[in-house]
Amino acid sequence: MIRALLAATMLLAAPVLAAEATPTTFVTALYHAYDKPDADPLGRGAGKVFSPSLLALVRAARAPNGEVGKLDFDPICACQDADGLRLLSVTTKHVFGKNANVVSKFRISATERVVDLTLIKTTAGWRVDDVSSAGVGSLRRLLADSERKR
C-alpha cells in the first residue's frame, strides 16, 4: 500500500519536478540526450530544447528536402557529428529571474569544446534562447541576419 502511494505521488510530482528543473539540470539532460542514437535536438524534440523565438529562426534556416541550409551544424554541440560526445562539465554562470547563462564543456573524440548557452524560463521550463561557441558568436544573430538577407 505504501509503495503504491509513493508511486502515485512520484507520478503526480514528475511534471512539477520537470518544470522546476534548474538551468544546470536542464543543460545536463540536454547533453545526456546525445547518449541515445536518435538524438536530434534540431528535429522532433526541438520545441523541448529551444525557446519559441529561437525555434522559429532554427526552422526558417533549415533547407527543404534535406538540402543544406544556413544551419548546417548542430549548435548545441557545435558540431556536425556528435558521436562519442562526452560531457565534462556544466556550470551555471548567472541566473537572473527567468534568464540564465550556462557554460558546457565536453569532448568529441580528442577535441574539447565549450558552448555558452543563454537560457530563458518558459511556462514549459528552461529553453535555449541563444548559443555561442568558438565558431559562432551568436546563433540567434547568425540566423536573424540570414533571415533578413532572404
NORTA-V667796 format. One record per backbone hydrogen bond with DSSP energy under -0.5 kcal/mol. CO is the residue of the C=O (numbers start at 1). NH is the residue of the N-H. Records with the same first field share a line. If there is no record, write none. Layout:
CO = NH ; NH
This chain:
1 = 5
2 = 6
3 = 7
4 = 8
5 = 9
6 = 10
7 = 11
8 = 12
9 = 13
10 = 14
11 = 15
13 = 17
14 = 18
15 = 19
16 = 20
18 = 21
22 = 26
23 = 27
24 = 28
25 = 29
26 = 30
27 = 31
28 = 32
29 = 33
31 = 34
32 = 35
33 = 36
36 = 39
40 = 43 ; 45
43 = 46
44 = 47
45 = 48
46 = 49 ; 50
49 = 128
51 = 55
52 = 56
53 = 57
54 = 58
55 = 59
56 = 60
57 = 61
58 = 62
59 = 62
61 = 70 ; 71
63 = 66
64 = 67
70 = 72
73 = 75
74 = 77 ; 78 ; 79
79 = 74
82 = 85
86 = 107
89 = 105
91 = 93 ; 103
94 = 101
96 = 99
98 = 121
99 = 96
100 = 119
101 = 93 ; 94
102 = 104 ; 117
103 = 91
104 = 115
105 = 88 ; 89
106 = 113
107 = 86
108 = 111
110 = 112
111 = 108
113 = 106
114 = 134
115 = 104 ; 117
116 = 118 ; 132
117 = 102 ; 119
118 = 129 ; 130
119 = 100
120 = 122 ; 127
122 = 125
125 = 122
127 = 120
128 = 51
130 = 118
131 = 139
132 = 116
136 = 133
138 = 142
139 = 143
140 = 144
141 = 145
142 = 146
143 = 147
144 = 148
145 = 149
147 = 150
